[in-house]
Amino acid sequence: MDHDRADREVWAAAERRAAVLGKLPERPSEAEVRTACATLEVSRATVFRWLKRYRQTGRTSALLPRRRGPPQGMDPLAPEVLAVVERHFQDFYATQRRPTRTRLWREIRADCRGKGLKPPSIRRLGRWLALQDQAELLRRREGKGKSEPVFLATPGSLRADAPLDIVQIDHTKVDVTVVDPASRRPIGRPTLTLAIDVATRMAMGFHLSLEPPCLTSVALCLTHAVMDKTAWLAARDIAAEWRARGIPRVIHVDNGAEFHALAFERACAEHGVDLSYRPPGTPRFGGHIERLIGTMMGEAHLLPGSHFSNVRERGDLDPEATATMTLRELEAWLALEIVGVYHARIHRSLCAPPNAVWAAGIAAAPPRTPTDPRRFLMDFLPVERRVLQRDGLHLFNIRYWSDELRRLMGQGEKVTIKYDPRDLSRVFVRVDDGYVEARPADLTRPAIALWEHRAAVAELREAGRRAVDEELIFSTILAQRALVDAAGAATKAARRQVARRAHLAPPAMIDVTPAARESSSEAPRPLPYFEVEEWDER
């Protein structure tokens, strides 16, 4: 049986078990136990064993069959191959010429071989096509006249009866230019990822960054949404309550690539969250989050550095000349606007403040929160699959190693690796029911971000260096950083790059002595500015 198909079938079975066991009360009756046994076709002892395991962790993966080594997963396409596939999909396959999948595969294979890349198999391509938006694909291949009646039927309203029934998430470019905290010079507009609870209109959480929308920003926004925010607010000197927290039952999103990532879908299934996608080209289905974003951006137009909604409103005002707020200051301002204004005033649709509606709803059904905030975040981070070789794991042309991985050597199976694109100085390898931290085998390497790595690789390839090696990548990045830092006072783009890696330790601060290496491997530092350790887990 095909490996990926078997993996999906195993997960589907685990989700079916979770659906049945999740409905059982704290002390199920004998009749309820017999019904569960009959539905799952297992013995009474197995039902109670699964129930204990599921309630201890609250994770769907706890109901997977026990096996040695890490769980299986899907190996994603390499970034270079994915770029080729997406280009041919957009320009060739998703057109009214309607080529076959085989013809698409031939075009991709020819392009990949011309660039020295390993092309995907036709089966792997078929699985990738199945993950694309089928409604939009049909519309582009058949034309609007044939597909609109199917997908654009008269819509109803999105209804949620209780807190956390449905949470919507979306991104937007903030209409405010922020400045560098050191030079106070403009570095551009950040991206806001925001979550709202549909039933109560409470803003569940947000994440603000200089990166474009991606799976990592979704992971950080979701982690912020489900956790208690008391310590997070205190760290920003905000004396107010933000009561919203908890794992949602349904997450409602648009059709962005980050929301269709296998890591996101698998993490939602892991925590018992159903995913719901709104039809493409229909922003009205995301009205709640769109209105909240509109409300926040409307208030942000009062800030220095605002771009306003359009050129006519802005007039001759220069946003970059008036910009004064750093990213951290804008983050604190947004939090104050949410907890001190938006949550406290009467919502027109609810005829009550969101805070009051949330308190009434939660009194009847307390929220479900993750037992391990750090683990919850890592579940939603991007994922790769690699074979553990004798000299370690090779990811992004960097060799990683940990002594805890030694027992997995020789098994020949791929391991699941979670990584944070903002900091490649460590990765997290799934082992049994937890994660093992692995670091670059050469501890003298500076901390770098994935965007820096890709920029260095691109520069090397443009220079004709097809055989990319780790030493050259890091030396190139350090040389690029020196150029960017030297030009930092001159260009906004350079200042923005400096700000994007502000959370990484500068090379000058890294102690490369043998004693430092040994102590470094024993005392890992926390994940960069996740602030999970600040959250109160009550």
WOHUQUI-V128589 format. One record per backbone hydrogen bond with DSSP energy under -0.5 kcal/mol. NH is the residue of the N-H (numbers start at 1). CO is the residue of the C=O. Records with the same first field share a line. If there is no record, write none. Layout:
# WOHUQUI-V128589
NH->CO / CO
This chain:
# WOHUQUI-V128589
6->2
7->3
8->4
9->5
10->6
11->7
12->8
13->9
14->10
15->11
16->12
17->13
18->14
19->15
20->16
21->17
22->18
23->20
24->21
28->25
33->29
34->30
35->31
36->32
37->33
38->34
39->35
40->36
41->37
42->37
47->43
48->44
49->45
50->46
51->47
52->48
53->49
54->50
55->51
56->52
57->53
58->54
60->270
62->59
63->60
64->61
76->74
82->78
83->79
84->80
85->81
86->82
87->83
88->84
89->85
90->86
91->87
92->88
93->88
94->89
95->93
98->95
104->100
105->101
106->102
107->103
108->104
109->105
110->106
111->107
112->108
113->109
114->110
115->111 / 112
116->113
117->112
119->117
125->121
126->122
127->123
128->124
129->125
130->126
131->127 / 128
132->129
134->132
137->133
138->134
139->135
140->136
141->137
142->138
143->139
146->143
147->143
148->144
150->147
151->147
152->148
159->157
165->162
167->250
168->196
169->252
170->194
172->192
174->172 / 190
176->174
177->305
178->188
179->325
180->185
184->180
187->178
188->178
190->176
191->209
192->172
193->207
194->170 / 192
195->205
196->168
197->202
198->166 / 196
201->197
204->195 / 202
205->195
207->193
209->191
218->214
219->215
220->216
221->217
222->218
223->219
224->220
225->221
226->222
227->223
228->536
229->242
233->229
234->230
235->231
236->233
237->234
238->233
239->237
240->238
247->368
249->164
250->164
251->274
252->167 / 250
253->251 / 276
259->256
260->256 / 257
265->261
266->262
267->263
268->264
269->265
270->266
271->267
272->269
273->268
274->249
276->251
278->253
282->279
285->282
286->283
287->284
290->286
291->287
292->288
293->289
294->290
295->291
296->292
297->293
298->294
299->295
300->296
301->297
302->299
303->300
306->303
307->175
308->175
314->310
315->311
317->314
319->317
322->318
323->319
324->304
327->179
330->326
331->327
332->328
333->329
334->330
335->331
336->332
337->333
338->334
339->335
340->336
341->337
342->337
343->338
345->341
347->352
351->347
352->347
354->345
355->343
356->353
357->353
358->354
359->355
360->356
361->357
362->358
363->359
364->360 / 361
365->361
369->367
376->372
377->373
378->374
379->375
380->376 / 377
381->377 / 378
382->419
384->417
386->415
388->413
389->387 / 392
392->389
393->400
395->393 / 398
398->395
400->393 / 398
401->439
405->402
406->403
408->405
409->406
411->408
415->386
417->384
418->428
419->382
420->423 / 426
421->419
423->420
424->448
426->423
427->438
428->418
429->436
430->416
431->429 / 434
434->431
436->429
438->427
439->401
440->425
441->399
443->441
445->442
447->505
450->421
453->449
454->450
455->451
456->452
457->453
458->454
459->455
460->456
461->457
462->458
463->459
464->461
465->460
466->464
468->466
473->469
474->470
475->471
476->472
477->473
478->474
479->475
480->476
481->477
482->478
483->479
484->480
485->481
486->482
487->483
488->484 / 485
490->487
491->487
495->491
496->492
497->493
498->494
499->495
500->496
501->497 / 498
502->499
504->501
509->506
510->507
511->509
512->510
517->513
518->514
519->515
520->516
521->517
522->518 / 519
523->519
530->527
534->531
535->531 / 532
537->535
